[in-house]
Amino acid sequence: MASESAEVLVNDKKEIFGWAMYDWANSAFSTTVGTVFLGPFVASLARSAAEAAGTETVSFLGIPVAPDSFLPYCISFSVFMQVLFLPILGAIADYSHLRKAMMRLFATIGAVATILLFFVTGNLWWLGGVLYIVANLAFGAAIVFYNAYLPDIASEEERDRVSSYGWAMGYLGGGILLALNLAFFIFSEDLGVPTDLAVRINLASAGVWWLGFSYLTWARLRSRHAARTLPAGENYVSIGFKQLRKTFSEVKSFPETLKFLLAYFLYNDGIQTVIAVAATFAAAPIIQGGLEIEQTTLTAVILMIQFMAFFGALFWGKLATWIGAKQAIIVSLVIWAGVVIYAYGGLQGESRVTEFFILGAFIAIVLGGSQAISRSLFAQMIPNGKEAEFFSFYEISERGTSWIGPLVFGLANQIYGDLRIAILSLIFFFVMGLLLLPRVNVQKAIADAKSYKSE
């Protein structure tokens, strides 16, 4: 209701729980679809289509594509689309006060597209990529509006804890569904379910989980303002572009916020790349600098990281209250740097599997914490009324630069022929974060945001 004030609603436990349950809901897409099942499944279907056609490639829109490259291309395209669309969607949401409605719309689109992955089979291999583009674009859009709610539902002193709680719920929810899906996949033939059908059921289950648990969020998350009527001759798209231009013209008023975003660009790219290449590094032959770890062990490590990250995110929320948010992030970056150094010099001999589990535990401890505290710290640096716009830039910094780290990793491996050197090259991102982040004047950033007066 328009008469409700943000002050009255702040730190409401039921609303915070509802907000966090969206992380629980949508993390199923990241884990079950993005991390484990969709990539290998689509690649296998595409390879079968290529073999049936007697070629080494498949044709998509008349373009020859290597089967194993099709989904990565779709991922890159979806990220590119997010870079283009998220800022304008954020501007529309901030102007219109339709943040909750837009979050619900895009969450529903993403979940339905995920459910439709059940129909990806045989010659419809290409549908997996198309639906993933739709689902991932919608996933990113909904996350912008979800993050933008953080300053509304939590006071400044509670944001680190609330943000960590949301991340923790995401790891727990995504981990539980992934564990159930992996168990179903392993025992599917014993249950009389063909492997391909089991994968399709698992993919669709992520959409059902996402949509179903989102209703807890819609029931408890409240709109802060009445929807704003449009001026004569305008529509939300034209207004959105005007809002975005206005924000770009004012961005020089927030130098410390921009400095933090630059630091986040770099160290988060390192984090995302470590996560993305860890399985490749672990499974590769020892002669190539890898660990030659079996798939079952990798699966166990993935699940361990999911569940330990739940506790890691909660702990980092506590750590931020003890030593401060910026200092907590700096501690996490030191640990991340230690992880890549140890991956380069350690993990040798028969003990490498045990050491890999231990290293995975360290990753789990800092994974959710570094991301959760970064989000809550950024939430204090953005002006009132511009939350969705600024969080669209934040989301772009998380996704739009995710090609730099893999590029550095790939070039280092290609030049030196050693995955350990490639892993070590990623220390650049954490060192740059450690150099830039201490130079961010958090108090000035907060003061600049509070002094902003929207028209």
N, C-alpha and C positions, 0 to 999 in steps of 0.2 A: 504493500500500500504506500501511496505517496506520503502519507502522514508519518510513517515509521522513520525513525532516524537511525543512522548508522551507529551512533553512540549507544542507543538503547540495545541494539542487537549485537554489539561486539562481545566476543568471548562467550557466546552462547554454546554450551556443550553439545546440545542436540544438533545445532546447525553445523558446528565444526565436524561432528561425526558424519553428518550427511555429506559435507564437502569432501572429507577424506575418503568416503566410500566411492566417490567417482574415481579416485586413483586405484582403489581396489578393483573397480569394474573394468576400466580401460586397460589396465596392465596385462590383462589376458591377451589382448591383441599383440602387445609387444613381445611377450614370452612365447605363447603357443604358436602364433602366426609368424611374427617377424624373426624370432630367434631360432626356432626349432623346425617347424613342419613345412611351411609354404615353399621355401627356397628349394630344398631337395626334391619335393613333390613336383613342382612345376618343371624343374630341370629334367626330371626323369620322363615326364610326359612329352616334353619338347624333344628329347633325344629319341624317344620311340617314334614320334612323328617324322623326325628327320630320317631315321632308319627306314621307315615305311616308304618314304619318298626317294630313298636311295641317295641322299645328300648328307653333307656334314652340318648343314644349317637348316633352320626353319624360316619360313617367310612370314613376316608380320607387316601388314600394310605395304606389301611389295618389297620390303627391306629384308635382306638375308641377315639372320641373327644366329650366333652360336647359342645352342640350347642352354649352356651354363651361364651365359651372359644376359639372357632375356630379363630375368627378374632384377638383377642389379641395375640394368638400364631403367627399368620401371621405377625402382627405388630412387635413382638419381632424378628422374623426371618429376616424381612426386615431390621431392625436396625442392626442386626448382620452382614448381608451382606454388609451394608454400611461401617461398621467398617473395613471389609476385603478389600473392593474394592475402597473406596474413596481415600485413600492415593496414590495408584498406578495410579488411573485416574488423580489425581492432578499432579503427577510426569510426566506422559505422556503429559499432557496439557502444562506444563511449558517447557519441552524440545522441543516439536514439534511446539510450537507457534500456536496450533490449538484450543486455548481456546474458541473462539467464535463458531467454528464449532462443538466442543464437547458439548458446552452448548446447541446449537440448536438441536443436535442429541438427547441428553437425554431429553430435554424438549418435543420434538416431541414424543419420545417413551412413556414418562409419560402421555402426554395428550391423545394419541391414546388409551393407556391402560385404561384411565379413561372413555373415550367415550364408550369403549367396555363394561363397566359395565352395559350398557343398556340391555345387553343380559343375565344378571344374574337373573334367575327366576327358580322356581320349583326345579327340581333335579339338576340344575346347580348352587346350592348354593355355592359349592366349588370354582366355577370360580370367585366369588367375592373376596375370599382370595388370589387366585393366581394372579389376575389382580392387587390387591392392593399391593402385594409384588413387582411386576414389576414397578408399578406407583410410589411407595414410594422410591424404590431404585433409579429410574431415577430422581425423584424430588430432592433427596439429592445430586446426582451427579451434576445436573444442577445448584443447589444453590452454590456449591463449586466454579464453574467457574463464576457465577454471582457475588459472593462476591469478588472474586479475581480481578474483574474489578475496584473495588472501588479505589485502589491506582492509577490506570491509568487515571481515568476520573476526579478525584478531587484532588486538592492540599492539603497539610497537614492542612492548616487553614480552608479548606472548607469541610473536610471529615465528621466531626460531623454533619454538616447541611445536607449534601448530604445523608449520611447514614440514618439520621432521616427521611428525605424526602422519601426515598425508603420504609422504614417501614410504614410510614404514608399512602403511596399509597397502600401498601399491605392490611392494615386494611380497607381502604375505598373500594377497589375493592372487597375483600373477603366479606365485610359486605353488599355491594349492592347486589351481586348475592345471598347471603344467604337470605336476606330480600325478594327478588323476589321469590326464591325457597320456602321459608316458606309460603308466601302468596299463591303461586300456590298449595302447598300441602294442606293448610287449606281449600281452595275453590275448590279443584279438583273434588270432587263428585258433587258439584253444576254445574260444567262445563261438567259433564258426563264422567270424566276421573277416572277409578278405582284407588284406593290408591296405589296398587303395581306399576302400570304403572306410576303414578305421581312420585313416588320415583325414578324409573329407569330413567325417563326423567330428573329429578333433578341431578342425579349422572352424566349422560352423559353431561348435560349442563356445568358442571364444567370443563370437558375436552375440550369442544368447546370454552369456555371462555379462558381457559389456552392457547390453541393453537392459537386462533384468535388474542388475544391481544399481544401474543409473537411476531407477525409479526411487530408490531411497534418497538419492541426491535431490531429485526434483521435489520430493515431498518436504524436505527440510531446509533447502537453500532458498532464501527469500530475496526477492527483488528489492533494491534500495530506493528506486525512484519510479515514478509513473512514466510510461513511454512518452517521448517528446514528439509533438506534431511537427510535420514538415512545413517549411515556408512555402509560399505559393511558387509554383514553377520548379520546385526542386524534388529530387528523389533521394533515397538513402545513398545511392552510389555517388551521385554528384556531391552531396554533402560530405560523404566520406572522403572524397578526394580533396575537398576544400579543407577539411579538418586535418588531413595528413600534411598538406602543404603548410598549414599554419604551425603544426608541430615541428616540421623540419626547420621552419624559420626561427622557432623559439629554442631549438635544441642547444644552441650555444649558451643558453642560460643554465645548463646543467653539465658543466665540464667534468665534475667528479663522477657523475653517473655515467657519462661516456667513457671515462677512464676505466671504471669498473667493467663496463661492457667489453672493452678491448681486452682486459685481463681475462675475462670470462671466455671470450672468443677463443683465446689461446689455450688456457689450461683445460677447458671443457673439451676442446678438440682432442687433446691428448688423452683424456679419460675415455671419450667415445671410441677412439682408435684402439686403445688397449683392449676394451671390451670386444670390439669387432674382430681383432686379429688374434685374440687369445686362443681360440679353437684351432685356427690354422697353425699357429706356433706349436701348440701342444701335439697335434696329430702328425706333423711333418716328420720325415725321417731324420735321424740323428745326424747323418752326413750333411744334411742341409741346415743344420743348426737347430732342428726341432727336438721334440721330446719322445716321439713315437708312443704316445699314450693312446690306449684303446678307447673306442667310442663309448663303451659302458662307463669307463672311468670319467670321461669328459662329461657325460650326462650327470653322473653323481656330483661332480664339481659344480656344474651349473645349478643344480637343485640346492646344494649346500650354500652357494653364494646368494641365491634368492632368499633363503630363510635367514641366514646370518645377517644379510643386509637389513632385514627388519629391525633387528636389535641394534645394528650399527647406526641406522638413521635415528633411532630414539636416543642412543647414547650421544650422538653428535649434537642433538638438540640440547641436552644437558650441558655438554662441553661449552656450547656457545654462551649459555647463561653464566658459566664460571669464568671464562677467559675472554669473552666477546666473540661476535660472529666472524669478524675479519680474521682474528687470530686463529679461530677454529678452522677456517678454510686454509690458512697458511700451514697449520699442522697437517692437514689432510694432503696438501701438495707435497710436503716433505716425505710423507709416507708413499705417495704415488711415485715420486722420484726414486725412493728406495726400492719399490716394486720392480721398476724397469731395470735398475742397476743389478738387482739380484737375478732377474730373469736372464740377464746377459752373462753374469759371472757364475751363478749357482746352477741348481737343478742338474747336477751331474751324476752319472753312475746309476746304481740300482736304487738309490734313495730318491731319485728324481720325482717319482710318483707321489711319495709322501711329502716331499718338499713342495710339489705343485699344489697339493691340498692346502698346505700351510699358507702358501702364497695367495691362494684363492681366498682363504679366510681373511687375510689382510686387505685384499681388494674389497671383500664384502663389508668389512668394518668401515672403510672410508667411502665406499661407492655411494650409498644413499646419503651419507652425512655431508659430503662435499657438495652434492647437488641440492640437497634440502636447504642448507644454510646459505648457499649462493642465492637461491630463490627468495628466501626471507629477507636477506640483506638488501637485495635489489628492490624488494617491495617497499622498503623504507626510503628509497632514493627517487621515487617517481611522484610526480605532482598529482594532486587530487583531481579526478575527472579525466585523467589520461591513462588510467591503469591498463586498459586493454591494448591501447596503442603501444605503450612502452613494453608491455609483455609480449606483443607481437615481435618487436625488435629482439627481445630476449630469446624468444623461441627460434627466431631466424638464426641468432648467434649460436644456438644449440644445434641446429640442423643444417643451416645454409653453409656453414664452413666445414662440415664434416668430411669434405673431400680432401682437405689439406693434409690432415694426419695420415690417412691411407696412402696419399700420394707420396709423402715423405717415406713412409714405411716401404712402399713398393719400390721406389727408386733405390733406397739403401739396400734392399734385398737383391735387386737386379744388378747393382754395381758391384757389391761385395760377395754375392752368392751365399749369404749367411743370415739366417733369420734372427740370430742373436744380435748381430750388429743392427739389423732393421729395428728390433725392439728397443735397443739402446738409443737409436736416433730419436725416439719419441720423448726422451728426457728434455729435449729443446722446449717443448710446450710447457712442461712443469717448471723449468727454470725461468722461462719468460713470465709465467704466472707469478712466481716467487719474486721476480724483480719488479713487476708492475703493481701487484696488489698492495704491498705495503705503502705505495705512494698514493693510494686512494684516500682522500680525506673524507671519511664517512660522515663525520659531523657536519661538514660543509655541504655534502651532497644532500643530507636530510634537511638542513636549513634552506637550501636552494629549492627543494621540492615543496616545503611548507610555505615558502614566501611566494610561490606561484599563484597567481589569481587568474582563474579561467573566466572568459567572457560569457 
